[in-house]
């Protein structure tokens, strides 16, 4: 009797079984090399940006820098960050943490876990602290870029020797800078539960308590905003025909709401805004009492009819 050869029943393993694993290793290696290139490119661009700003009189500096986030993100942690421009405005932060997905490096989320300090050319430094403070940055090739800033339970404390700031605290802060078509830009601002240093009629109407502040603006001719510092850029923008189209500007506090709509403003020779807005000062308790009129911004003051409701905002 002849027995079958056991070896004849064995299946031969061809290269096809190992191919998926080999392909996976190739993909991992290619992705790792790509991430390392992105990491190096991010560092190179940061250094190049700092060098380019220095040629224009700006200063962008940081202490320790670390880059991680492999495999799907780029995480950049900076200590002792300082950004200053020639006219005296500056922003410093003990630490900043930035994050972007490796497949979308034009969209960054930046968090300031220890708050920030901004310095005014004339008023000195203001320390901003709070529960949360972060920014989202994208569309860097547009003017203006897309920027969103969010804050919660914020405090604004002038440093010793600095002049008071108009805002001392805010429960909520939301700022949006939005690029638009036809050389336009949008600005949306909401400050909720704010303690503000209002003056004149606005202070009396809101009973000196917490207020909510809202702005909805459209900026024209944003490409004209160009200069060596903030003041010169804002001045060039105004001289180039740039204007602020006010869709809404409102302060609500106590039993009153002061609201301005449908107006156009522009920077005057002294940097303060000039123009006229349609406004309403009303009672939100349901009494139906309200005062309508035009808010005129001129000579550094804002007036509702004959009443001074505060200073005209200073752009530069």
ABEGO torsion letter per residue (X at the ends): XBBBBAAAABBBBBAAAAAAAAAAAAAAAAAAAAAAAAAAAAAAAAAAAAAAAAAAGBBBBBBBBBBBGOAABBBBBBBGBBBBBAAGBBBBBABBBBBBBAABAABBBBBBAAEBBBBBAAAEBBBBBEABBBBBBBGAABOBBBBBBBBBGBBBBBBBGBBBBABABBABBBBBBBBBBGGBBBBBBBBBGBBBBBBEAAAAAAGGBBBBBBBBBBBBGAAABBBABAAAAAAAAAAAGBBBBBABBBBBBEABBBBBBGBBBBBBAAGBBBEBBBBBBBBAAGAGBBBBEBBBBBGGBBBBEABBAEBBBBAX
